[in-house]
Amino acid sequence: MKRFVALAAALIAATTFTLQTAEAGGRKHFDNRLKVVAVATGAAATATYFAVNEWKWKWQHGSVFSQWGTIAGTTLGCAAVSTMVGTVVVNRPLTQREGHVMIGSCVVPIIGGYLVNAAYDANPQWEPQPAVVKKKKKK
């Protein structure tokens, strides 16, 4: 019962990072649908980690993979899958910022994406300038 209460408290605390603050005329840098994708793929990566460990909290040494190998594999899988699913969900190529925020959410769960987004806000020169598309004149 104590584990359940601790897990519920952790989930409630984790959801506070997904809440938005008020912006008075600020630019929107990140699509809200991508936040859902990042949370879902992070949860799937966590479930995969526990599935490899036979659903035990403490690492079992009878597993085929080592603990750090499983952590690395699920992190890389989360980073790859979250960007692919995000591209499908928003039906357009992700911006560099969106891709990095989603990968940051996989590397450092819960706060990684927030930290990467804050780093982009502090360094606007990191974002590439949008390409100007010239329209062809009809003859």
C-alpha positions in Angstrom: 0.0 0.0 0.0 2.9 2.4 0.8 4.3 1.8 -2.7 1.0 2.6 -4.3 0.7 5.8 -2.4 4.3 6.8 -3.2 3.7 6.0 -6.9 0.5 8.0 -6.9 2.3 11.0 -5.3 5.2 10.7 -7.8 2.7 10.7 -10.7 0.9 13.7 -9.4 4.2 15.5 -9.0 5.3 14.5 -12.5 2.1 15.9 -14.0 2.8 19.4 -12.6 5.7 19.7 -15.1 3.3 19.3 -18.0 1.2 22.3 -16.9 1.6 25.5 -18.9 2.3 28.9 -17.5 0.5 32.0 -18.7 2.1 33.8 -21.7 1.1 37.3 -22.7 1.7 37.3 -26.4 4.7 35.0 -26.3 5.6 32.6 -29.1 4.5 29.0 -28.9 7.5 26.8 -29.4 6.2 23.3 -28.6 3.0 21.6 -29.8 0.8 20.3 -26.9 0.3 17.0 -28.7 4.0 16.3 -28.6 3.9 16.6 -24.8 1.4 13.7 -24.7 3.7 11.7 -27.1 6.7 12.4 -24.8 4.9 11.2 -21.7 3.4 8.1 -23.4 6.8 7.0 -24.9 8.5 7.6 -21.6 5.9 5.5 -19.8 6.3 2.8 -22.5 10.1 2.8 -22.0 9.7 2.5 -18.2 7.3 -0.4 -18.7 9.8 -2.0 -21.0 12.6 -1.6 -18.4 10.4 -3.3 -15.8 9.3 -6.0 -18.2 12.9 -7.0 -18.9 13.5 -7.1 -15.1 10.5 -9.5 -14.6 8.5 -6.6 -13.0 10.7 -6.4 -10.0 11.8 -3.1 -8.4 15.3 -4.4 -7.5 17.4 -5.6 -10.4 17.4 -9.4 -10.9 20.7 -10.8 -11.9 19.1 -13.7 -13.8 18.2 -11.4 -16.7 19.9 -11.6 -20.1 20.8 -7.9 -20.1 22.7 -5.9 -17.5 20.9 -3.2 -15.6 22.8 -0.4 -17.3 22.5 -2.0 -20.7 18.7 -2.1 -20.2 18.7 1.5 -19.1 20.7 2.5 -22.2 18.5 0.5 -24.5 15.2 1.8 -23.3 16.5 5.4 -23.3 17.7 5.1 -26.9 14.5 3.3 -27.9 12.4 6.1 -26.3 14.4 8.8 -28.1 14.0 7.1 -31.4 10.4 6.2 -31.1 9.1 9.4 -29.5 10.4 11.5 -32.4 8.9 9.1 -35.0 5.5 9.0 -33.3 5.6 12.8 -32.8 6.1 13.3 -36.5 3.1 11.1 -37.3 0.9 12.8 -34.7 1.6 16.4 -35.8 1.7 15.3 -39.5 4.7 17.4 -40.3 8.5 17.3 -39.8 9.5 18.2 -36.3 11.5 21.3 -35.7 15.0 20.9 -34.3 13.8 22.3 -31.0 10.8 19.9 -30.8 13.1 16.9 -31.5 15.7 17.9 -28.9 13.0 18.5 -26.3 11.5 15.0 -26.9 14.9 13.4 -26.7 15.7 15.3 -23.5 12.5 14.0 -22.0 13.8 10.5 -22.6 17.3 11.0 -21.3 16.3 12.8 -18.1 12.6 11.8 -17.4 10.1 14.5 -16.3 12.4 17.5 -16.3 14.7 16.8 -19.3 12.4 18.3 -21.9 11.8 21.3 -19.7 15.5 21.9 -19.3 16.2 21.6 -23.0 13.3 24.0 -23.8 14.7 26.5 -21.2 18.1 26.2 -22.8 16.6 27.0 -26.2 14.8 30.0 -24.7 18.0 31.3 -23.3 19.9 30.8 -26.6 17.7 31.8 -29.5 20.7 31.5 -31.9 20.5 27.7 -31.6 17.3 27.6 -33.7 17.9 27.6 -37.4 16.3 30.3 -39.5 13.3 29.1 -41.5 14.0 28.7 -45.2 12.3 31.1 -47.5 10.4 29.3 -50.2 10.2 31.2 -53.5 7.0 30.7 -55.4 7.2 30.0 -59.1 5.3 32.3 -61.3 2.8 30.8 -63.6 3.1 31.5 -67.3 
